Amino acid sequence: MSARITGRTRLAGIIGWPVEQSLSPVMHNAAYQAVKFDCVYVPLPVADETDLIRVVGAIRVLPFVGFNVTMPYKQVMLDLCDEVAMLAQMAGAVNTVHCVDGRLIGYNTDGRGLVDALAAEIGFNPAGTTVALVGSGGAAGSALVSLVLGKANRVILVNRTRENAEALADRIRPHARETAIDVVVLDEGADETIRSADLVINATPLGMRVGDPSPVPAEWLRSDQIVADMIYRPEPTPLVAVARSAGATAVDGLGMLVAQGVTAMEIWCGESCGPASRDVMRRAAEEALAARVERGEGA
């Protein structure tokens, strides 16, 4: 947090429902202090779309540099921005908004964060690989766009319903170039699809709550696979746990959260802020998660 809040201090925040468990405030405020960016980042819990419209309208006239958007509003936010970057249009979701003279410019940094985190944490490059991507919502869209940009050879969307997955695939295929995009319904041969993939990604919310099952059974996984969960918790997510039990290399969404947070900060205060913020954000997030474990909080 800014060491001293003054009349010049700017605002940033995260909009969603719920947001009380978000690590973004502790991450961003630690980074702002480290780089001496005169800004404070706050949680903005918004219960429904009617309230979302009101809050966004207020943000336009308040001293916000920008804000992040989390579930369930990433797709709705597309229509509330004055301008949307091409990658966010392709993904079908906005998770980062830049406020410029009352105008809202929407971006999607999730997919880039995922690819950056995989490279930084385990040295994985999607170029030439086959990826099983579980889900068809905004998170899946952002991941798919970044995998296409990363020149994955093939991405198979694995989803409970074919219709939503086909809609996502149809939106991205005209831009795919070197990447083949296919769809498999979860209960119709998805086990072989997932077993044969180099990388398996969970882009669904399954695993966020205590008691959630893994979106992928352990018997569908191989020991030489990479498994990435786009969500995170103080303890291993159900997918990370079953992947490790199968001998696979597994990472959760914390690295992705940090990477997209760094990108958001670069958008709001300049690219020079990003590199100096990464380690600070990661450390602040890990300390906050450790504190939750000490308090006995499992989500």
NORSULPE-V296018 format. One record per residue. N is the residue number from 1. RES is the residue in one letter. BURIAL is + if it has 16 or more other ideal C-beta (glycine too) atoms within 10 Angstrom, else -. Layout:
<<N/RES/BURIAL> <N/RES/BURIAL>>
This chain:
<<1/M/+> <2/S/+> <3/A/-> <4/R/-> <5/I/-> <6/T/-> <7/G/-> <8/R/-> <9/T/-> <10/R/+> <11/L/+> <12/A/+> <13/G/+> <14/I/+> <15/I/+> <16/G/+> <17/W/+> <18/P/-> <19/V/+> <20/E/-> <21/Q/-> <22/S/+> <23/L/+> <24/S/+> <25/P/+> <26/V/+> <27/M/+> <28/H/+> <29/N/+> <30/A/+> <31/A/+> <32/Y/+> <33/Q/+> <34/A/+> <35/V/+> <36/K/-> <37/F/+> <38/D/+> <39/C/+> <40/V/+> <41/Y/+> <42/V/-> <43/P/-> <44/L/+> <45/P/-> <46/V/+> <47/A/-> <48/D/-> <49/E/-> <50/T/-> <51/D/-> <52/L/+> <53/I/-> <54/R/-> <55/V/+> <56/V/+> <57/G/-> <58/A/-> <59/I/+> <60/R/-> <61/V/-> <62/L/-> <63/P/-> <64/F/+> <65/V/+> <66/G/+> <67/F/+> <68/N/+> <69/V/+> <70/T/+> <71/M/+> <72/P/+> <73/Y/+> <74/K/+> <75/Q/+> <76/V/+> <77/M/+> <78/L/+> <79/D/-> <80/L/+> <81/C/+> <82/D/-> <83/E/-> <84/V/+> <85/A/+> <86/M/-> <87/L/+> <88/A/+> <89/Q/+> <90/M/+> <91/A/+> <92/G/+> <93/A/+> <94/V/+> <95/N/+> <96/T/+> <97/V/+> <98/H/+> <99/C/+> <100/V/-> <101/D/-> <102/G/-> <103/R/-> <104/L/+> <105/I/+> <106/G/+> <107/Y/+> <108/N/+> <109/T/+> <110/D/+> <111/G/+> <112/R/+> <113/G/+> <114/L/+> <115/V/+> <116/D/+> <117/A/+> <118/L/+> <119/A/-> <120/A/-> <121/E/+> <122/I/-> <123/G/-> <124/F/+> <125/N/-> <126/P/+> <127/A/-> <128/G/-> <129/T/+> <130/T/+> <131/V/+> <132/A/+> <133/L/+> <134/V/+> <135/G/+> <136/S/+> <137/G/+> <138/G/+> <139/A/+> <140/A/+> <141/G/+> <142/S/+> <143/A/+> <144/L/+> <145/V/+> <146/S/+> <147/L/+> <148/V/+> <149/L/+> <150/G/+> <151/K/-> <152/A/+> <153/N/-> <154/R/+> <155/V/+> <156/I/+> <157/L/+> <158/V/+> <159/N/+> <160/R/-> <161/T/-> <162/R/+> <163/E/-> <164/N/+> <165/A/+> <166/E/+> <167/A/-> <168/L/+> <169/A/+> <170/D/-> <171/R/+> <172/I/+> <173/R/-> <174/P/-> <175/H/-> <176/A/+> <177/R/-> <178/E/-> <179/T/+> <180/A/-> <181/I/+> <182/D/-> <183/V/+> <184/V/+> <185/V/-> <186/L/+> <187/D/-> <188/E/-> <189/G/-> <190/A/+> <191/D/+> <192/E/-> <193/T/+> <194/I/+> <195/R/-> <196/S/-> <197/A/+> <198/D/+> <199/L/+> <200/V/+> <201/I/+> <202/N/+> <203/A/+> <204/T/+> <205/P/+> <206/L/+> <207/G/+> <208/M/+> <209/R/-> <210/V/-> <211/G/-> <212/D/+> <213/P/-> <214/S/+> <215/P/+> <216/V/+> <217/P/-> <218/A/-> <219/E/-> <220/W/+> <221/L/+> <222/R/+> <223/S/-> <224/D/-> <225/Q/+> <226/I/+> <227/V/+> <228/A/+> <229/D/+> <230/M/+> <231/I/+> <232/Y/+> <233/R/+> <234/P/+> <235/E/-> <236/P/+> <237/T/+> <238/P/+> <239/L/+> <240/V/+> <241/A/+> <242/V/+> <243/A/+> <244/R/-> <245/S/-> <246/A/+> <247/G/-> <248/A/+> <249/T/+> <250/A/+> <251/V/+> <252/D/+> <253/G/+> <254/L/+> <255/G/+> <256/M/+> <257/L/+> <258/V/+> <259/A/+> <260/Q/+> <261/G/+> <262/V/+> <263/T/+> <264/A/+> <265/M/+> <266/E/+> <267/I/+> <268/W/+> <269/C/+> <270/G/-> <271/E/-> <272/S/-> <273/C/+> <274/G/+> <275/P/-> <276/A/-> <277/S/+> <278/R/+> <279/D/-> <280/V/+> <281/M/+> <282/R/+> <283/R/-> <284/A/+> <285/A/+> <286/E/-> <287/E/-> <288/A/+> <289/L/+> <290/A/-> <291/A/-> <292/R/+> <293/V/-> <294/E/-> <295/R/-> <296/G/-> <297/E/-> <298/G/-> <299/A/->>
